[in-house]
Amino acid sequence: MHTYIGNKKNYQWIWIAVDRLGKRFISFVTGKRDAKTGKELWDKLKNKSSDMVATDYWKAYEIFVDKDIHKQSKAETYTVEGYTNPY
């Protein structure tokens, strides 16, 4: 999800983490759509245990998500899409 203030150069992305099976909101950060902001969210989740982390195919996830638990698949991200897409 994103919004912009003034012009498109000022995009601010809302990164969210949800428990897909429990359909619960876990945490969020805001910032650019870059690996640095993604890592900020990932760091907030360090104390949460998970057998699997599902993301879309954005390459930066590979930088901070442990490859042993990372699953890239649009089919697994529908819960997040439900939070970010009101339509």
PDB file of N, CA, C and O in Angstrom:
ATOM      1  N   MET A   1       0.857  -1.163   0.000  1.00  0.00           N
ATOM      2  CA  MET A   1       0.000   0.000   0.000  1.00  0.00           C
ATOM      3  C   MET A   1       0.901   1.222   0.000  1.00  0.00           C
ATOM      4  O   MET A   1       1.954   1.212   0.638  1.00  0.00           O
ATOM      5  N   HIS A   2       0.516   2.252  -0.688  1.00  0.00           N
ATOM      6  CA  HIS A   2       1.319   3.460  -0.700  1.00  0.00           C
ATOM      7  C   HIS A   2       0.435   4.683  -0.844  1.00  0.00           C
ATOM      8  O   HIS A   2      -0.725   4.612  -1.250  1.00  0.00           O
ATOM      9  N   THR A   3       1.024   5.784  -0.500  1.00  0.00           N
ATOM     10  CA  THR A   3       0.390   7.074  -0.706  1.00  0.00           C
ATOM     11  C   THR A   3       1.504   8.050  -1.038  1.00  0.00           C
ATOM     12  O   THR A   3       2.675   7.746  -0.811  1.00  0.00           O
ATOM     13  N   TYR A   4       1.174   9.189  -1.558  1.00  0.00           N
ATOM     14  CA  TYR A   4       2.216  10.170  -1.791  1.00  0.00           C
ATOM     15  C   TYR A   4       1.743  11.536  -1.336  1.00  0.00           C
ATOM     16  O   TYR A   4       0.552  11.845  -1.316  1.00  0.00           O
ATOM     17  N   ILE A   5       2.731  12.339  -0.970  1.00  0.00           N
ATOM     18  CA  ILE A   5       2.459  13.680  -0.466  1.00  0.00           C
ATOM     19  C   ILE A   5       3.140  14.663  -1.406  1.00  0.00           C
ATOM     20  O   ILE A   5       4.365  14.646  -1.527  1.00  0.00           O
ATOM     21  N   GLY A   6       2.383  15.508  -2.067  1.00  0.00           N
ATOM     22  CA  GLY A   6       2.952  16.529  -2.940  1.00  0.00           C
ATOM     23  C   GLY A   6       3.277  16.026  -4.324  1.00  0.00           C
ATOM     24  O   GLY A   6       2.718  16.515  -5.305  1.00  0.00           O
ATOM     25  N   ASN A   7       4.170  15.059  -4.426  1.00  0.00           N
ATOM     26  CA  ASN A   7       4.503  14.483  -5.723  1.00  0.00           C
ATOM     27  C   ASN A   7       4.963  13.043  -5.531  1.00  0.00           C
ATOM     28  O   ASN A   7       5.164  12.587  -4.406  1.00  0.00           O
ATOM     29  N   LYS A   8       5.121  12.353  -6.618  1.00  0.00           N
ATOM     30  CA  LYS A   8       5.438  10.932  -6.537  1.00  0.00           C
ATOM     31  C   LYS A   8       6.811  10.648  -5.952  1.00  0.00           C
ATOM     32  O   LYS A   8       7.068   9.514  -5.549  1.00  0.00           O
ATOM     33  N   LYS A   9       7.686  11.609  -5.888  1.00  0.00           N
ATOM     34  CA  LYS A   9       9.002  11.404  -5.289  1.00  0.00           C
ATOM     35  C   LYS A   9       8.903  11.220  -3.778  1.00  0.00           C
ATOM     36  O   LYS A   9       9.851  10.745  -3.153  1.00  0.00           O
ATOM     37  N   ASN A  10       7.779  11.586  -3.188  1.00  0.00           N
ATOM     38  CA  ASN A  10       7.605  11.490  -1.740  1.00  0.00           C
ATOM     39  C   ASN A  10       6.749  10.289  -1.332  1.00  0.00           C
ATOM     40  O   ASN A  10       6.125  10.320  -0.271  1.00  0.00           O
ATOM     41  N   TYR A  11       6.705   9.237  -2.142  1.00  0.00           N
ATOM     42  CA  TYR A  11       5.934   8.055  -1.783  1.00  0.00           C
ATOM     43  C   TYR A  11       6.329   7.546  -0.402  1.00  0.00           C
ATOM     44  O   TYR A  11       7.511   7.502  -0.063  1.00  0.00           O
ATOM     45  N   GLN A  12       5.347   7.170   0.381  1.00  0.00           N
ATOM     46  CA  GLN A  12       5.559   6.505   1.651  1.00  0.00           C
ATOM     47  C   GLN A  12       4.793   5.187   1.605  1.00  0.00           C
ATOM     48  O   GLN A  12       3.585   5.177   1.368  1.00  0.00           O
ATOM     49  N   TRP A  13       5.484   4.090   1.828  1.00  0.00           N
ATOM     50  CA  TRP A  13       4.884   2.768   1.789  1.00  0.00           C
ATOM     51  C   TRP A  13       4.551   2.319   3.198  1.00  0.00           C
ATOM     52  O   TRP A  13       5.285   2.620   4.139  1.00  0.00           O
ATOM     53  N   ILE A  14       3.462   1.609   3.346  1.00  0.00           N
ATOM     54  CA  ILE A  14       3.104   0.997   4.611  1.00  0.00           C
ATOM     55  C   ILE A  14       3.399  -0.488   4.477  1.00  0.00           C
ATOM     56  O   ILE A  14       2.754  -1.194   3.702  1.00  0.00           O
ATOM     57  N   TRP A  15       4.370  -0.947   5.234  1.00  0.00           N
ATOM     58  CA  TRP A  15       4.742  -2.351   5.253  1.00  0.00           C
ATOM     59  C   TRP A  15       4.021  -2.992   6.432  1.00  0.00           C
ATOM     60  O   TRP A  15       4.108  -2.486   7.551  1.00  0.00           O
ATOM     61  N   ILE A  16       3.312  -4.092   6.205  1.00  0.00           N
ATOM     62  CA  ILE A  16       2.632  -4.744   7.309  1.00  0.00           C
ATOM     63  C   ILE A  16       2.985  -6.227   7.357  1.00  0.00           C
ATOM     64  O   ILE A  16       3.306  -6.849   6.345  1.00  0.00           O
ATOM     65  N   ALA A  17       2.914  -6.762   8.558  1.00  0.00           N
ATOM     66  CA  ALA A  17       3.099  -8.200   8.773  1.00  0.00           C
ATOM     67  C   ALA A  17       1.812  -8.724   9.385  1.00  0.00           C
ATOM     68  O   ALA A  17       1.282  -8.150  10.337  1.00  0.00           O
ATOM     69  N   VAL A  18       1.318  -9.817   8.832  1.00  0.00           N
ATOM     70  CA  VAL A  18       0.105 -10.436   9.363  1.00  0.00           C
ATOM     71  C   VAL A  18       0.329 -11.933   9.553  1.00  0.00           C
ATOM     72  O   VAL A  18       1.155 -12.549   8.880  1.00  0.00           O
ATOM     73  N   ASP A  19      -0.418 -12.489  10.474  1.00  0.00           N
ATOM     74  CA  ASP A  19      -0.478 -13.930  10.657  1.00  0.00           C
ATOM     75  C   ASP A  19      -1.532 -14.420   9.675  1.00  0.00           C
ATOM     76  O   ASP A  19      -2.727 -14.222   9.892  1.00  0.00           O
ATOM     77  N   ARG A  20      -1.097 -15.049   8.609  1.00  0.00           N
ATOM     78  CA  ARG A  20      -2.012 -15.447   7.542  1.00  0.00           C
ATOM     79  C   ARG A  20      -3.048 -16.449   8.023  1.00  0.00           C
ATOM     80  O   ARG A  20      -4.224 -16.334   7.678  1.00  0.00           O
ATOM     81  N   LEU A  21      -2.630 -17.426   8.810  1.00  0.00           N
ATOM     82  CA  LEU A  21      -3.572 -18.447   9.256  1.00  0.00           C
ATOM     83  C   LEU A  21      -4.537 -17.912  10.315  1.00  0.00           C
ATOM     84  O   LEU A  21      -5.729 -18.218  10.288  1.00  0.00           O
ATOM     85  N   GLY A  22      -4.012 -17.110  11.251  1.00  0.00           N
ATOM     86  CA  GLY A  22      -4.859 -16.538  12.285  1.00  0.00           C
ATOM     87  C   GLY A  22      -5.544 -15.256  11.860  1.00  0.00           C
ATOM     88  O   GLY A  22      -6.404 -14.732  12.569  1.00  0.00           O
ATOM     89  N   LYS A  23      -5.154 -14.752  10.686  1.00  0.00           N
ATOM     90  CA  LYS A  23      -5.700 -13.513  10.123  1.00  0.00           C
ATOM     91  C   LYS A  23      -5.601 -12.356  11.113  1.00  0.00           C
ATOM     92  O   LYS A  23      -6.541 -11.581  11.292  1.00  0.00           O
ATOM     93  N   ARG A  24      -4.426 -12.262  11.755  1.00  0.00           N
ATOM     94  CA  ARG A  24      -4.196 -11.198  12.727  1.00  0.00           C
ATOM     95  C   ARG A  24      -3.106 -10.258  12.243  1.00  0.00           C
ATOM     96  O   ARG A  24      -2.108 -10.683  11.662  1.00  0.00           O
ATOM     97  N   PHE A  25      -3.314  -8.985  12.490  1.00  0.00           N
ATOM     98  CA  PHE A  25      -2.318  -7.957  12.230  1.00  0.00           C
ATOM     99  C   PHE A  25      -1.225  -8.099  13.275  1.00  0.00           C
ATOM    100  O   PHE A  25      -1.529  -8.227  14.461  1.00  0.00           O
ATOM    101  N   ILE A  26       0.058  -8.081  12.863  1.00  0.00           N
ATOM    102  CA  ILE A  26       1.158  -8.241  13.804  1.00  0.00           C
ATOM    103  C   ILE A  26       1.912  -6.935  14.020  1.00  0.00           C
ATOM    104  O   ILE A  26       2.078  -6.496  15.158  1.00  0.00           O
ATOM    105  N   SER A  27       2.373  -6.305  12.926  1.00  0.00           N
ATOM    106  CA  SER A  27       3.181  -5.096  13.076  1.00  0.00           C
ATOM    107  C   SER A  27       3.230  -4.343  11.754  1.00  0.00           C
ATOM    108  O   SER A  27       2.760  -4.835  10.728  1.00  0.00           O
ATOM    109  N   PHE A  28       3.811  -3.129  11.790  1.00  0.00           N
ATOM    110  CA  PHE A  28       3.965  -2.340  10.573  1.00  0.00           C
ATOM    111  C   PHE A  28       5.116  -1.351  10.721  1.00  0.00           C
ATOM    112  O   PHE A  28       5.562  -1.050  11.828  1.00  0.00           O
ATOM    113  N   VAL A  29       5.580  -0.860   9.591  1.00  0.00           N
ATOM    114  CA  VAL A  29       6.501   0.278   9.505  1.00  0.00           C
ATOM    115  C   VAL A  29       6.097   1.089   8.280  1.00  0.00           C
ATOM    116  O   VAL A  29       5.397   0.588   7.400  1.00  0.00           O
ATOM    117  N   THR A  30       6.535   2.324   8.227  1.00  0.00           N
ATOM    118  CA  THR A  30       6.315   3.149   7.045  1.00  0.00           C
ATOM    119  C   THR A  30       7.655   3.644   6.542  1.00  0.00           C
ATOM    120  O   THR A  30       8.601   3.803   7.313  1.00  0.00           O
ATOM    121  N   GLY A  31       7.730   3.885   5.256  1.00  0.00           N
ATOM    122  CA  GLY A  31       8.970   4.384   4.667  1.00  0.00           C
ATOM    123  C   GLY A  31       9.003   4.102   3.183  1.00  0.00           C
ATOM    124  O   GLY A  31       7.968   3.892   2.550  1.00  0.00           O
ATOM    125  N   LYS A  32      10.190   4.100   2.643  1.00  0.00           N
ATOM    126  CA  LYS A  32      10.363   3.841   1.218  1.00  0.00           C
ATOM    127  C   LYS A  32      10.186   2.359   0.929  1.00  0.00           C
ATOM    128  O   LYS A  32      10.206   1.529   1.837  1.00  0.00           O
ATOM    129  N   ARG A  33      10.016   2.041  -0.333  1.00  0.00           N
ATOM    130  CA  ARG A  33       9.931   0.635  -0.740  1.00  0.00           C
ATOM    131  C   ARG A  33      11.343   0.168  -1.074  1.00  0.00           C
ATOM    132  O   ARG A  33      11.705  -0.047  -2.231  1.00  0.00           O
ATOM    133  N   ASP A  34      12.126   0.023   0.001  1.00  0.00           N
ATOM    134  CA  ASP A  34      13.502  -0.415  -0.169  1.00  0.00           C
ATOM    135  C   ASP A  34      13.850  -1.453   0.893  1.00  0.00           C
ATOM    136  O   ASP A  34      13.084  -1.682   1.829  1.00  0.00           O
ATOM    137  N   ALA A  35      15.005  -2.072   0.737  1.00  0.00           N
ATOM    138  CA  ALA A  35      15.424  -3.127   1.662  1.00  0.00           C
ATOM    139  C   ALA A  35      15.612  -2.583   3.072  1.00  0.00           C
ATOM    140  O   ALA A  35      15.377  -3.305   4.041  1.00  0.00           O
ATOM    141  N   LYS A  36      16.025  -1.342   3.209  1.00  0.00           N
ATOM    142  CA  LYS A  36      16.233  -0.763   4.537  1.00  0.00           C
ATOM    143  C   LYS A  36      14.915  -0.728   5.330  1.00  0.00           C
ATOM    144  O   LYS A  36      14.889  -1.108   6.501  1.00  0.00           O
ATOM    145  N   THR A  37      13.839  -0.281   4.703  1.00  0.00           N
ATOM    146  CA  THR A  37      12.550  -0.228   5.383  1.00  0.00           C
ATOM    147  C   THR A  37      12.032  -1.640   5.648  1.00  0.00           C
ATOM    148  O   THR A  37      11.486  -1.910   6.718  1.00  0.00           O
ATOM    149  N   GLY A  38      12.201  -2.533   4.689  1.00  0.00           N
ATOM    150  CA  GLY A  38      11.792  -3.920   4.893  1.00  0.00           C
ATOM    151  C   GLY A  38      12.516  -4.554   6.065  1.00  0.00           C
ATOM    152  O   GLY A  38      11.919  -5.293   6.848  1.00  0.00           O
ATOM    153  N   LYS A  39      13.806  -4.264   6.185  1.00  0.00           N
ATOM    154  CA  LYS A  39      14.589  -4.796   7.301  1.00  0.00           C
ATOM    155  C   LYS A  39      14.106  -4.225   8.630  1.00  0.00           C
ATOM    156  O   LYS A  39      14.152  -4.919   9.645  1.00  0.00           O
ATOM    157  N   GLU A  40      13.645  -2.980   8.647  1.00  0.00           N
ATOM    158  CA  GLU A  40      13.098  -2.401   9.876  1.00  0.00           C
ATOM    159  C   GLU A  40      11.907  -3.220  10.367  1.00  0.00           C
ATOM    160  O   GLU A  40      11.786  -3.499  11.561  1.00  0.00           O
ATOM    161  N   LEU A  41      11.031  -3.603   9.443  1.00  0.00           N
ATOM    162  CA  LEU A  41       9.892  -4.439   9.831  1.00  0.00           C
ATOM    163  C   LEU A  41      10.382  -5.807  10.281  1.00  0.00           C
ATOM    164  O   LEU A  41       9.926  -6.332  11.297  1.00  0.00           O
ATOM    165  N   TRP A  42      11.298  -6.376   9.536  1.00  0.00           N
ATOM    166  CA  TRP A  42      11.840  -7.693   9.871  1.00  0.00           C
ATOM    167  C   TRP A  42      12.449  -7.682  11.274  1.00  0.00           C
ATOM    168  O   TRP A  42      12.269  -8.634  12.034  1.00  0.00           O
ATOM    169  N   ASP A  43      13.164  -6.619  11.621  1.00  0.00           N
ATOM    170  CA  ASP A  43      13.765  -6.507  12.955  1.00  0.00           C
ATOM    171  C   ASP A  43      12.697  -6.444  14.046  1.00  0.00           C
ATOM    172  O   ASP A  43      12.907  -6.951  15.148  1.00  0.00           O
ATOM    173  N   LYS A  44      11.562  -5.831  13.749  1.00  0.00           N
ATOM    174  CA  LYS A  44      10.462  -5.768  14.724  1.00  0.00           C
ATOM    175  C   LYS A  44       9.848  -7.153  14.956  1.00  0.00           C
ATOM    176  O   LYS A  44       9.196  -7.379  15.975  1.00  0.00           O
ATOM    177  N   LEU A  45      10.052  -8.061  14.032  1.00  0.00           N
ATOM    178  CA  LEU A  45       9.459  -9.386  14.116  1.00  0.00           C
ATOM    179  C   LEU A  45      10.401 -10.438  14.689  1.00  0.00           C
ATOM    180  O   LEU A  45      10.034 -11.611  14.768  1.00  0.00           O
ATOM    181  N   LYS A  46      11.603 -10.044  15.087  1.00  0.00           N
ATOM    182  CA  LYS A  46      12.616 -11.002  15.547  1.00  0.00           C
ATOM    183  C   LYS A  46      12.130 -11.922  16.659  1.00  0.00           C
ATOM    184  O   LYS A  46      12.505 -13.094  16.693  1.00  0.00           O
ATOM    185  N   ASN A  47      11.317 -11.424  17.552  1.00  0.00           N
ATOM    186  CA  ASN A  47      10.847 -12.232  18.685  1.00  0.00           C
ATOM    187  C   ASN A  47       9.614 -13.068  18.363  1.00  0.00           C
ATOM    188  O   ASN A  47       9.114 -13.788  19.227  1.00  0.00           O
ATOM    189  N   LYS A  48       9.128 -12.982  17.153  1.00  0.00           N
ATOM    190  CA  LYS A  48       7.981 -13.779  16.728  1.00  0.00           C
ATOM    191  C   LYS A  48       8.501 -15.033  16.027  1.00  0.00           C
ATOM    192  O   LYS A  48       9.381 -14.947  15.171  1.00  0.00           O
ATOM    193  N   SER A  49       7.967 -16.178  16.384  1.00  0.00           N
ATOM    194  CA  SER A  49       8.421 -17.397  15.728  1.00  0.00           C
ATOM    195  C   SER A  49       7.535 -17.691  14.513  1.00  0.00           C
ATOM    196  O   SER A  49       6.334 -17.419  14.518  1.00  0.00           O
ATOM    197  N   SER A  50       8.155 -18.249  13.483  1.00  0.00           N
ATOM    198  CA  SER A  50       7.412 -18.567  12.278  1.00  0.00           C
ATOM    199  C   SER A  50       8.113 -19.688  11.522  1.00  0.00           C
ATOM    200  O   SER A  50       9.338 -19.703  11.397  1.00  0.00           O
ATOM    201  N   ASP A  51       7.320 -20.617  11.026  1.00  0.00           N
ATOM    202  CA  ASP A  51       7.869 -21.693  10.201  1.00  0.00           C
ATOM    203  C   ASP A  51       7.998 -21.268   8.752  1.00  0.00           C
ATOM    204  O   ASP A  51       8.777 -21.845   7.993  1.00  0.00           O
ATOM    205  N   MET A  52       7.219 -20.238   8.364  1.00  0.00           N
ATOM    206  CA  MET A  52       7.227 -19.789   6.985  1.00  0.00           C
ATOM    207  C   MET A  52       6.922 -18.293   6.921  1.00  0.00           C
ATOM    208  O   MET A  52       6.082 -17.778   7.658  1.00  0.00           O
ATOM    209  N   VAL A  53       7.620 -17.622   6.030  1.00  0.00           N
ATOM    210  CA  VAL A  53       7.350 -16.217   5.734  1.00  0.00           C
ATOM    211  C   VAL A  53       7.029 -16.149   4.253  1.00  0.00           C
ATOM    212  O   VAL A  53       7.847 -16.528   3.415  1.00  0.00           O
ATOM    213  N   ALA A  54       5.841 -15.668   3.932  1.00  0.00           N
ATOM    214  CA  ALA A  54       5.416 -15.579   2.536  1.00  0.00           C
ATOM    215  C   ALA A  54       5.481 -14.140   2.071  1.00  0.00           C
ATOM    216  O   ALA A  54       4.993 -13.238   2.753  1.00  0.00           O
ATOM    217  N   THR A  55       6.079 -13.923   0.918  1.00  0.00           N
ATOM    218  CA  THR A  55       6.167 -12.597   0.313  1.00  0.00           C
ATOM    219  C   THR A  55       5.864 -12.723  -1.173  1.00  0.00           C
ATOM    220  O   THR A  55       5.757 -13.821  -1.718  1.00  0.00           O
ATOM    221  N   ASP A  56       5.728 -11.560  -1.811  1.00  0.00           N
ATOM    222  CA  ASP A  56       5.654 -11.587  -3.265  1.00  0.00           C
ATOM    223  C   ASP A  56       7.081 -11.738  -3.788  1.00  0.00           C
ATOM    224  O   ASP A  56       7.982 -12.098  -3.030  1.00  0.00           O
ATOM    225  N   TYR A  57       7.289 -11.473  -5.049  1.00  0.00           N
ATOM    226  CA  TYR A  57       8.586 -11.740  -5.676  1.00  0.00           C
ATOM    227  C   TYR A  57       9.538 -10.553  -5.680  1.00  0.00           C
ATOM    228  O   TYR A  57      10.509 -10.551  -6.436  1.00  0.00           O
ATOM    229  N   TRP A  58       9.284  -9.550  -4.859  1.00  0.00           N
ATOM    230  CA  TRP A  58      10.181  -8.405  -4.823  1.00  0.00           C
ATOM    231  C   TRP A  58      11.540  -8.869  -4.318  1.00  0.00           C
ATOM    232  O   TRP A  58      11.630  -9.442  -3.232  1.00  0.00           O
ATOM    233  N   LYS A  59      12.585  -8.635  -5.079  1.00  0.00           N
ATOM    234  CA  LYS A  59      13.912  -9.197  -4.837  1.00  0.00           C
ATOM    235  C   LYS A  59      14.527  -8.791  -3.494  1.00  0.00           C
ATOM    236  O   LYS A  59      15.275  -9.577  -2.912  1.00  0.00           O
ATOM    237  N   ALA A  60      14.244  -7.622  -2.999  1.00  0.00           N
ATOM    238  CA  ALA A  60      14.857  -7.156  -1.753  1.00  0.00           C
ATOM    239  C   ALA A  60      14.535  -8.043  -0.556  1.00  0.00           C
ATOM    240  O   ALA A  60      15.304  -8.062   0.405  1.00  0.00           O
ATOM    241  N   TYR A  61      13.420  -8.782  -0.580  1.00  0.00           N
ATOM    242  CA  TYR A  61      13.114  -9.676   0.537  1.00  0.00           C
ATOM    243  C   TYR A  61      14.229 -10.687   0.764  1.00  0.00           C
ATOM    244  O   TYR A  61      14.480 -11.093   1.899  1.00  0.00           O
ATOM    245  N   GLU A  62      14.893 -11.089  -0.301  1.00  0.00           N
ATOM    246  CA  GLU A  62      15.975 -12.067  -0.200  1.00  0.00           C
ATOM    247  C   GLU A  62      17.144 -11.550   0.639  1.00  0.00           C
ATOM    248  O   GLU A  62      17.947 -12.340   1.134  1.00  0.00           O
ATOM    249  N   ILE A  63      17.242 -10.247   0.798  1.00  0.00           N
ATOM    250  CA  ILE A  63      18.338  -9.657   1.571  1.00  0.00           C
ATOM    251  C   ILE A  63      18.152  -9.883   3.069  1.00  0.00           C
ATOM    252  O   ILE A  63      19.127 -10.124   3.780  1.00  0.00           O
ATOM    253  N   PHE A  64      16.918  -9.808   3.557  1.00  0.00           N
ATOM    254  CA  PHE A  64      16.728  -9.867   5.007  1.00  0.00           C
ATOM    255  C   PHE A  64      15.862 -11.016   5.511  1.00  0.00           C
ATOM    256  O   PHE A  64      15.826 -11.249   6.720  1.00  0.00           O
ATOM    257  N   VAL A  65      15.167 -11.742   4.647  1.00  0.00           N
ATOM    258  CA  VAL A  65      14.358 -12.879   5.086  1.00  0.00           C
ATOM    259  C   VAL A  65      15.186 -14.155   4.944  1.00  0.00           C
ATOM    260  O   VAL A  65      15.772 -14.406   3.891  1.00  0.00           O
ATOM    261  N   ASP A  66      15.229 -14.950   5.995  1.00  0.00           N
ATOM    262  CA  ASP A  66      15.981 -16.203   6.004  1.00  0.00           C
ATOM    263  C   ASP A  66      15.456 -17.138   4.914  1.00  0.00           C
ATOM    264  O   ASP A  66      14.268 -17.458   4.886  1.00  0.00           O
ATOM    265  N   LYS A  67      16.332 -17.567   4.029  1.00  0.00           N
ATOM    266  CA  LYS A  67      15.906 -18.368   2.884  1.00  0.00           C
ATOM    267  C   LYS A  67      15.295 -19.715   3.285  1.00  0.00           C
ATOM    268  O   LYS A  67      14.544 -20.304   2.507  1.00  0.00           O
ATOM    269  N   ASP A  68      15.607 -20.205   4.485  1.00  0.00           N
ATOM    270  CA  ASP A  68      15.059 -21.489   4.933  1.00  0.00           C
ATOM    271  C   ASP A  68      13.561 -21.424   5.242  1.00  0.00           C
ATOM    272  O   ASP A  68      12.880 -22.449   5.222  1.00  0.00           O
ATOM    273  N   ILE A  69      13.049 -20.232   5.525  1.00  0.00           N
ATOM    274  CA  ILE A  69      11.627 -20.092   5.847  1.00  0.00           C
ATOM    275  C   ILE A  69      10.884 -19.203   4.846  1.00  0.00           C
ATOM    276  O   ILE A  69       9.689 -18.950   5.003  1.00  0.00           O
ATOM    277  N   HIS A  70      11.590 -18.733   3.827  1.00  0.00           N
ATOM    278  CA  HIS A  70      11.017 -17.773   2.871  1.00  0.00           C
ATOM    279  C   HIS A  70      10.318 -18.493   1.728  1.00  0.00           C
ATOM    280  O   HIS A  70      10.905 -19.348   1.065  1.00  0.00           O
ATOM    281  N   LYS A  71       9.069 -18.143   1.508  1.00  0.00           N
ATOM    282  CA  LYS A  71       8.310 -18.654   0.359  1.00  0.00           C
ATOM    283  C   LYS A  71       7.810 -17.465  -0.438  1.00  0.00           C
ATOM    284  O   LYS A  71       7.057 -16.638   0.076  1.00  0.00           O
ATOM    285  N   GLN A  72       8.226 -17.378  -1.683  1.00  0.00           N
ATOM    286  CA  GLN A  72       7.778 -16.300  -2.559  1.00  0.00           C
ATOM    287  C   GLN A  72       6.649 -16.826  -3.428  1.00  0.00           C
ATOM    288  O   GLN A  72       6.834 -17.716  -4.257  1.00  0.00           O
ATOM    289  N   SER A  73       5.462 -16.244  -3.211  1.00  0.00           N
ATOM    290  CA  SER A  73       4.288 -16.706  -3.939  1.00  0.00           C
ATOM    291  C   SER A  73       3.154 -15.713  -3.751  1.00  0.00           C
ATOM    292  O   SER A  73       2.799 -15.394  -2.616  1.00  0.00           O
ATOM    293  N   LYS A  74       2.592 -15.230  -4.815  1.00  0.00           N
ATOM    294  CA  LYS A  74       1.428 -14.342  -4.708  1.00  0.00           C
ATOM    295  C   LYS A  74       0.237 -15.092  -4.100  1.00  0.00           C
ATOM    296  O   LYS A  74      -0.631 -14.477  -3.480  1.00  0.00           O
ATOM    297  N   ALA A  75       0.193 -16.406  -4.273  1.00  0.00           N
ATOM    298  CA  ALA A  75      -0.908 -17.204  -3.727  1.00  0.00           C
ATOM    299  C   ALA A  75      -0.902 -17.207  -2.204  1.00  0.00           C
ATOM    300  O   ALA A  75      -1.941 -17.462  -1.595  1.00  0.00           O
ATOM    301  N   GLU A  76       0.219 -16.937  -1.580  1.00  0.00           N
ATOM    302  CA  GLU A  76       0.334 -16.962  -0.120  1.00  0.00           C
ATOM    303  C   GLU A  76       0.209 -15.582   0.514  1.00  0.00           C
ATOM    304  O   GLU A  76       0.270 -15.465   1.738  1.00  0.00           O
ATOM    305  N   THR A  77       0.037 -14.542  -0.285  1.00  0.00           N
ATOM    306  CA  THR A  77       0.013 -13.183   0.266  1.00  0.00           C
ATOM    307  C   THR A  77      -1.386 -12.575   0.298  1.00  0.00           C
ATOM    308  O   THR A  77      -1.531 -11.370   0.499  1.00  0.00           O
ATOM    309  N   TYR A  78      -2.404 -13.387   0.102  1.00  0.00           N
ATOM    310  CA  TYR A  78      -3.768 -12.839   0.011  1.00  0.00           C
ATOM    311  C   TYR A  78      -4.244 -12.183   1.304  1.00  0.00           C
ATOM    312  O   TYR A  78      -5.052 -11.257   1.239  1.00  0.00           O
ATOM    313  N   THR A  79      -3.781 -12.619   2.476  1.00  0.00           N
ATOM    314  CA  THR A  79      -4.212 -11.987   3.728  1.00  0.00           C
ATOM    315  C   THR A  79      -3.700 -10.558   3.809  1.00  0.00           C
ATOM    316  O   THR A  79      -4.436  -9.659   4.216  1.00  0.00           O
ATOM    317  N   VAL A  80      -2.452 -10.339   3.426  1.00  0.00           N
ATOM    318  CA  VAL A  80      -1.893  -8.980   3.410  1.00  0.00           C
ATOM    319  C   VAL A  80      -2.652  -8.127   2.410  1.00  0.00           C
ATOM    320  O   VAL A  80      -2.977  -6.975   2.699  1.00  0.00           O
ATOM    321  N   GLU A  81      -2.935  -8.673   1.248  1.00  0.00           N
ATOM    322  CA  GLU A  81      -3.679  -7.917   0.235  1.00  0.00           C
ATOM    323  C   GLU A  81      -5.041  -7.497   0.775  1.00  0.00           C
ATOM    324  O   GLU A  81      -5.527  -6.414   0.450  1.00  0.00           O
ATOM    325  N   GLY A  82      -5.649  -8.326   1.582  1.00  0.00           N
ATOM    326  CA  GLY A  82      -6.936  -7.980   2.173  1.00  0.00           C
ATOM    327  C   GLY A  82      -6.855  -6.786   3.120  1.00  0.00           C
ATOM    328  O   GLY A  82      -7.802  -6.006   3.219  1.00  0.00           O
ATOM    329  N   TYR A  83      -5.734  -6.643   3.811  1.00  0.00           N
ATOM    330  CA  TYR A  83      -5.527  -5.490   4.682  1.00  0.00           C
ATOM    331  C   TYR A  83      -5.258  -4.220   3.886  1.00  0.00           C
ATOM    332  O   TYR A  83      -5.721  -3.142   4.258  1.00  0.00           O
ATOM    333  N   THR A  84      -4.517  -4.344   2.803  1.00  0.00           N
ATOM    334  CA  THR A  84      -4.058  -3.158   2.086  1.00  0.00           C
ATOM    335  C   THR A  84      -4.944  -2.735   0.943  1.00  0.00           C
ATOM    336  O   THR A  84      -4.791  -1.622   0.441  1.00  0.00           O
ATOM    337  N   ASN A  85      -5.861  -3.571   0.510  1.00  0.00           N
ATOM    338  CA  ASN A  85      -6.719  -3.229  -0.603  1.00  0.00           C
ATOM    339  C   ASN A  85      -8.175  -3.193  -0.128  1.00  0.00           C
ATOM    340  O   ASN A  85      -8.783  -4.248   0.057  1.00  0.00           O
ATOM    341  N   PRO A  86      -8.739  -2.013   0.071  1.00  0.00           N
ATOM    342  CA  PRO A  86     -10.085  -1.940   0.607  1.00  0.00           C
ATOM    343  C   PRO A  86     -11.176  -2.312  -0.400  1.00  0.00           C
ATOM    344  O   PRO A  86     -12.347  -2.371  -0.025  1.00  0.00           O
ATOM    345  N   TYR A  87     -10.830  -2.563  -1.656  1.00  0.00           N
ATOM    346  CA  TYR A  87     -11.861  -2.833  -2.677  1.00  0.00           C
ATOM    347  C   TYR A  87     -11.952  -4.296  -3.000  1.00  0.00           C
ATOM    348  O   TYR A  87     -12.765  -4.694  -3.834  1.00  0.00           O
TER     349      TYR A  87
END
